[in-house]
Amino acid sequence: MNAVKNLLDKGTILIVDDTPDNLNLLSNILLKAGYKVHPASSSKLALTFIQSNLPDLILLDIMM
């Protein structure tokens, strides 16, 4: 059963962007593709999230 769950689990993606439209667009696309998504609108929120969670991928807006 765990093998099936692992095949279906695409992972967690942390999206860090200060533009709400970008967060919503990326979140919706990735959720529909089967990923677990955690949006963060600031670096402070992102750091708080990763203190207790380890995402598989971080999409980061470097021009915040």
N, C-alpha and C positions, 0 to 999 in steps of 0.2 A: 504493500500500500504506500509506503514512503517513497518508493521508486517512482510511482505514478505521480505523487504529489510533487516530487522534485522535477519531473519533466514538465509539469504544468506551471510551476513557479518560475516566472520570468525575472523576478527580482524587484528590488526597490530602487526608485530613482528620486533623488533630491533635486528639485528645481529651485534655483535661487535667482530671482529677478525682481526688480523694483517696479516693473511695469505690469499692472494687473492683467491687461489683455494678453500679454505674453505668457504669464502664469496660467491663465485659463485655457488658452489655446494648446499649449504643450501638455498640460494636465489632461485635457479631454482626449487628445490624440493618443497619449501613452496609456491612459486608463482603458480606452477602447481596444488597444493592442494587448491588454492583459497584464500590464505592469502595475505594481503598487507605486503610488506617487505621493510624495510629500512636498507641497509647494511652500516656499519661504520667501517672504517679501523683503527680507533684510539679512545681512550677514549675521546679525545677532541671533535671529530666529534659527538660521541654519546651524550655527554653532551650538545652540541649545539642543537642537534635534540630534546632532551627531554625538553629543555627550552620552546619550543613552541608546542610540541606534547607529548601525553601520550600513549606510546605503551601498548598493552595488555600483551605482554611477551617480555622479554629481554633474548637473548641467548648470553652469555658473555664468551669469552676466558680469563680465569684468568691467563694464563701464557704468557701474551703479553710482 
